[in-house]
Amino acid sequence: MIGALARAVNRLRGTRESPSSLASPSAHPTERRRVDLRKAINAVSDVVQNRPRPLRVFDQIHMKTGDMVLQSEMIADWADGKRLAFIGDGDAISVCVAYLKARGVLTFGPSHITVFDFDERTVEAVMNFADREGIPNLDARLYNVLDAMEPGELYDCFYTNPPWGASNGGESVNAFVERGMEATGHIGEGVVVIADDDDLPWPKQVLANVQRFASEHGFYVSKMQRKLHEYHLDDAPELKSCNLYLAALPQNQPPGLSAPITDPNRLENFYGLSQRPTVRYVRARKRLDYGVAHEDEYELEWLDRGSE
């Protein structure tokens, strides 16, 4: 499901078509979805200004802004009219999707979005942005995927861009996928953003293990969009990720109540080599305005006014 922006960008590479107003066929033949690329990029830049900086120790790596624009449009189209749960969201794709619709850049998108994240900075950034921009259908909750997911209102679909599991065969990915499945009552759909590289062995092993895990839990791979996203990743700048779409099998049944993840084998190398999870939550020390420089990032050297 390549969306309007992605199709338009592909067309623009070989044509002189103006990017200011982009159109693509919608689900209804009599309608055409039009997206203003400039407005979309500017809206996503507002979100990027608002999100906290990544913590690499927890494998938080931000997607590049251009790919965020395309990803947000595709996810908004995929989850149009549905209740969408984000299992972690350091990239702030959730905010982009909600904001693009709230600003009228997109005429489609989820009916409601909830972000579940163990980083209080992310939760506060989502809630503050939703409050400031008047987006009532966007909220966030402090939650660690290693804890059991409390019973509550179910979602139609889930989205996750988890730690990619280079050192644990994708077991960290499976933990986030498991919580996404639970959020949908094992009868919904999901998008998993995961490493995708033809030259490295570990992304293939992770993809295979995640697909096996999905199958064992009553889900199948309905689609895969390869090598879509780039990241601000100093040690592997060429590494890309794909969208792996999962869907529940008909009459799928949940395996039981949600339970904490405590198996040592599942926790080994969770955030990278020799990095087991030891932190329940990342707490925000103070409320920050992420659009401006923090006071601890700079100091002032005053002009010499001794002669005045």
N, C-alpha and C positions, 0 to 999 in steps of 0.2 A: 504494500500500500504506500506508494510514493505520493506525497501530497502536492498541493498546488505550487508551493515555493520550490520544492525539490525539482519538480518537472520544469518549472520556469527557469531555474538556474541552469539546468542541463540544456534548455533551448538557447539561453543567452550566450552560452559558450560558442555557439556557431552561427548566431544571427545578430541583427541589429535591433531586435525588439526592445522597446523601452521597458525598464524594470519597474517603472512607477506604478503600473497597474497590471497585475498578473492574474490570469484566469485558468481554471481547469474544470473538467467535467465533474459534477457532483453525482451523488447517488440518484438524483432525479434528472432525467434527460432535459426537462424544461428549464432547469436552473443551472447557473454557472457560478462557482465560487471565485470571487476575485479577492486578491490579497495585495495590499500595498507593501512592497518589499522595504521601502525606506522607513515607513511607520513601524513595520515589524522589527527591523533592526534597532531602531531607536527605543522601542518598548523593551526589548530584551536587554539593551544597554542599561536601562533603568534598574532592571532586576540584578544585573551583574554588579552594579554599584552598591546594591543593598545586601548582597550575600557575604557571609564571613569568609575569611581566608582559609584555605584547606589545611588540615593537619595530616602531613604525610605519614606520621607514625600510625595513623589509623587507615592508611591507604586512601585518603581523600585526595582526589585529583580532579581538577575542573576541566570540563569540556570546553573547547574553544567556541567563541561567541557565534561565529557564522554557523557552526554545526548546531548550536543551541537553537538558533532561529528555525532551521529546517526540522530539527527533532521536535520542537514544540508544536509546529504546525501538523506534523504527522501524528503525534500523540493526541492532539486535540481532535483530529479527524477520526482516529481509531476509537477514541472514548467518547465520541459525541453523544450527549444526552445520558451518559452513564455516571455512576458513582465510582470514583477512582481513588484507590489507596496507593500512596507512595511509601514503599518500605525503604526508608533512607532517601535523602535527596540533597546532598551537598552541592550538586550542580544548580539547584533551584529551577529545574524544568517545571516542577509543579507551579511555581509562581509565574513563570513565563506563560504557561498554558492558560492559567486563570486570568492573568493580566491582559493578554492579547485579546481575549474575548471581552473582558470588562471594558477595554478601551475601544472596542468595535473594530479592531484590526482583523479579527476573525469573527465570523458569524456563527461559528460552531465550536463545540467544546463540551467537557464533562459538566454534568449538572451539579456535582459537588466533588471537592478534592480534599483529602485529609493526608497529611504528611506524618509518618511515624519515624522519629529520629532520636538517637541517643545523645546528640549534640544540642545542648540547650541554646547555643548561639544560633543554630539553624532554626530551631523552633521559634525563638524570639524574632528572628529576622522574618520568618514567614508571617507570624501573627502581626508584627508591627507594620509590615508592608500591606497586608490585607486590611488592617484598620485604617492606615493612612490613605489608601486608594479606594476605600469603600468596596471591598470585594467580600460579600457575605458568605459566598460558597467556598471559601478557602480557609482551612484551619490546620493546626499542627499539634501533635502530642509528643511528650517526652517518652521514649520507649526504646528498650534494648532488645534486639532480636533473640538474644539468649534467654530472655524471660518468656514465660508462657504468654500467649496473646489472650487477653481477657475477652470473654464473650461479649458481643455487642452487635450493633447494626452491621449487616454484611454489605460488602461492596460488589459491584459488577465486575471490576477488573483491577489489576494491580500493575505497578511499574517499579522496577528496581534497577539500580546501577551499583551493585555491591562491590566489596573487595574481590578482585578477579581470580584469586586462588592460584597464583602461579606456583606457590610452594606447598599447596595442599590438595592439588588435583581438583580444585573447584568446590571443596567442601564448604568454604565460606560462602560461595555463591548459593549453594543449596540451602544454607540456613536462611538466607533472605528470601529465596524462592518459596521455601516451606511456609514462612509467615505470610507471604503474599497469597498462597493457596488458601491458608486458613482465613485470611481476611475476606475471601470470596466464598467461603463455605465449601470450597472444593468444587464449585460449579461454574466458575467464571473463567476469565481469560487473563493473560499477563504478558508483559513485555519485559524481557531481561536484557540489559545492556551488558555485553561481555566482550572480552578481548577477541580479536580476529586478525590473525596474521598467518600467511602461507609459509613463511620462512622459519617460524619458531615452532618447536614441538609442543610446548605446554598449552598454548591456546586451543589446539586441537584436542588434547587430552581433557581439558576442562570442558569444552563444548560437548564432548562425548559423555562425560560423567554427568553433566547437568541434564542432558537429554535422557540419559538412563534414569536419573532420579525422577524426572518429570513423568516418565512412563510408569515407573513403579508407584507413583501417587495418582495415577488415573488421568494424566495430562499427556497431550501429544503436541509435537511441533507443527503448528499450522503454517508457519512462514518464517523466512529468515532474510533479513536485509543486510548484506555484507559490507564491511569496511566503510561505514558511514561517518564515523566521528573521529576527530583528532583531539589531542589533549595537551595541556601545559605540563609536559612530562620531560624533565631535563635528561634523564638517563635513557629514555627510549622515545624520542620525539616522533618517530615514524609509526609507533604502535597505534593501531586503530581499534575500534570496537564495532560490533554489529548489534542489530535488534533481533533478538530471538523471541518469536511470538509463540506463546503456549495457550492451549485451550483445553478445557475439561472434556473428558469423554462423556457421551450421553449416559445419564443415570449414574454418574460418579457419586460415590459415597465417601464422606470424610472418615479417616482412619480412627478417629476418637478425639477426646478433648486435647486442646493444646497443652504442651508440657515444656518445661525448661530444657534447654540443650546443655547437657552436662557431660556427654561422652567425651573423654579425653582425646580420642582419635579425631573427633569432629572439631575440636578446639585447637589442635596442633597447627602451628603456623597460620593462624586465622588471619592475621593482618600482614603476613609476610614471614620470611624465614626466621624461626625462633621467636616469633611475636605472638604469644598466646594472649587471649583477651583477659585483662586484669582490671579493666575500668568499666563500671556500670554506666556512668553518664559523664559527658564532658559538660561541666558547669560554666556558665558565663559569669565572670567576676563582676562585671558592671554592664549596664545597658550602653551599647555603642551605636553611634551613627556611622554605618559602614560606608556612607557616601563621602565622608570627609576623613582627613588624616587624623590618626589617633595622637593624643598628646604625648604618648611615650615613644613616638617615632621621630620626634624632632626636638630641637632646642633652639632658642633665639639668642643671637649674638647682637647686642645693641650697638647703635651708632655712638661714637665718642662725642658727647655733647659738653665736654669739659670747658670748651672755649665760649659756650653760650652764657 
